[in-house]
């Protein structure tokens, strides 16, 4: 690659960024960083009808949270700026004019009603209406290919609404190349003459996208598969302008967990997982959950997104962002759809949880539980160290650890049946004695004293350990009993056992 690699992520601010959009941004970022190139964020907001307030901020915040930082974009290093297409509005008309002058585009004056009537008429005959070579010069459609130059000019000057359409070539075979999909051939006769520009002064996506990719010196276009049908037109536009086209890579679809059909927000709602990186409140007030607020670590989200369509070709599954940059290769991206696996996401989160410092996790834990507000964070960190292996989210911590902070207020019914037998009170009274006489209150000493007593008297471990655990935890769960005793201390241990004795 001789030219400096420049890629862009070009979302339209029409709502919250879907997790698939984050995957597209990630793959662009990885490719750019791998090749020492630039990653550009461009906001494609030419469709004012679909514009949603706040969507751009949401996009930027999502990328920031994931650690996918862009080199250029709105308010950042604007050397090819502006990066919002609405702010580049005045730039596109000249390119539309250029295509008209070169015979690659034409004015069309057909009203929405006329086009609707055409569509309906075709539908009634079981056909689909497409505006292209086979009807554009027949006379039914009103455009500058059939009108004289003077008639066209008069219409424009009279302020009639018009669009500028691309004149797709007839009877040509177009050869397209995609890094992921290889070579493709397209018969240009199947293409319709897409609108490039509207008389409201706004370009459509197609024109603005090609012009900007050219002006921003984009070398590789990496985007979702849903844009593959636009590739032919985009290639034709590059040809018409006489510009060198970038290389293209269309990423595979992200499929539902069942593997059938595209992943949608509804799948997430139904199966209980987010499809957005951050929580999103729509203008109508509806709230959609986000990975961040659900307790996922950004490292986990990035790692699982990387595997949606890409794999390293080895058994390795754990990749930091830096490792991904080093190993990423578009040649290893599949064209087959990538099945979304919410359980795998949790698996990654569990992994990244174990990597975090107990003290950091303790801070996060403390922040979400009012019960912990007066507790020393170093104590919380010790607790976290004992239970995090069993947790996927910081949100799981309380259920796994409340007994380190508060005495049980009730005993699990099933557990009580299992643990409380005749003689339990006597056994527990003896345990209190052993606890009280363990002067140096360490895990080892407690273990030696209590286990030693059990073996010496051939009592049977369950008879002691089950009620003891029930007394401390309120259920037959939790980490090692001796760890719990040590953590809560002698006095609290004794008082919990006494409380149990009162119950039996
Ligand atoms: N604005 C388009 C989108 O919303 C960009 C497609 C492309 O990358 O060319 O996804």
Boltz pocket constraint, residues with backbone or C-beta under 6 A from the ligand:
constraints:
  - pocket:
      binder: B
      contacts: [[A, 8], [A, 10], [A, 11], [A, 12], [A, 44], [A, 205], [A, 209], [A, 222], [A, 223], [A, 224], [A, 227]]
      max_distance: 6.0
